[in-house]
Amino acid sequence: MNATTVVDRVPAGIISADSHITEPPDCYTKYIDPKYRDEAPKIITHETKGDLFIIPGMKPIAIAPLSSAGIPSDQLRNHGKRFEDIHRSGWDPVARAADQERDGVAGEILYPTVGMLLCNHKDLAYKQACMEAYNRWIAEYCAHDPSRLFGLGQSALLSVEQGIDDLVKMKDMGLKGIMMPGYPADTYNGNSPDYDDPYWDPFWEASIELRMPISFHILTMGSQRHRGPKIASFMSIIRGNQDVIAMFVLGGVFERHPDLKLVCSEADAGWIPHFMYRMDHAVNREGAVMGYKKLSKMPSEFCLDHIRLTFQDDWVAFKMCRLDDTPMHRMLCWASDFPHLDSTWPWSQELLGEHTAQLTDTELRAILHDNLAEVYDLG
């Protein structure tokens, strides 16, 4: 199968379920509440490390790995880049369409970059101010081409009322959904109920009513502890999304909100069949002794109906479409992760041609377009 065949089989156009922007130097300094302007995230140039994003209360963030799509593995560097060296389309919407077309992509769900790490900031008021600034910037970015650029907003979720107000504002700005902070408000210090608590039920209902779906992205849930060498940490970052899925399913969130959809981004998907089995096994075998409140469906059924998973080059995920009679393709959403280090750009079509050869047209279109168009109401 050649590159054009994949594109031709998806006449509505391939959508990346998880792509990113690269916040420009004025993203926060220009758009933030003036009382936070002196503390706003900003870029400085280091003599040896290149350009760094500086955020009070957090470690400096190097520009280099934030926009390394298309660079061969043996040439990747963690430091030494200037902002003007990275993919222009990460911050300039005029340049974005050319990079999309080069990769055979007709549109992208856009996540922040620095904003992912800001989810872990401990100063809640500061975090909220930064996220409001980002929402203003990304709304302007996407307004340049709303048929191809589908932005997600951010909120610190300081309370359920404030979270709902933020959803309404994002909707009015033309944004398509919300990237959730890994933990709500002050959960770090035990002062806020977690997302399975009924306290958040009005927020989930607002998400449904406004058609503003929720998503959880890796790296927004604090540091996932790992053992062994640094590279072993690469294996631990998917755990945050797995924890969220288990919490929403077993905590009865989907039972209470049957129309709620949850997108879990960049944690791959090949593991989900076993994860679903393990939840089913847990409630069947140990539910009684662990105080599990029986729900109307098995955990695996809730996953099929409510969970959508994004992934890049997880060939196992494509293979599992043939998992007995279970329509696993309903859960899968392919992504390019452009312009990040783990991106498949500009080789996405070659990869898809190899990994999707065994899929039916229905399965292919679901994974590359239809599932995303449904979740985000793209038409």
Secondary structure, DSSP 8 states (H G I E B T S, - for coil): --HHHHHHT-TT--EEEEEE----THHHHTTS-GGGGGGS-EEEEETTTEEEEE-TTS--EESGGGG-TT--GGG--SS---GGGS-GGGT-HHHHHHHHHHTT-SEEEEE-SHHHHHTT-S-HHHHHHHHHHHHHHHHHHHHT-TTTEEEEEE----SHHHHHHHHHHHHHHT--EEE--SS-TTGGGT-S--TTSGGGHHHHHHHHHHT--EEEETTSS------SSGGGHHHHTTHHHHHHHHHHHHTTHHHH-TT--EEEESS-STTHHHHHHHHHHIIIIITTTTT----SS-HHHHHHHHEEEEESS-HHHHHGGGSTT--GGGGEEE---TTSTT--TT-HHHHHHHHSTT--HHHHHIIIIIHHHHHTT--
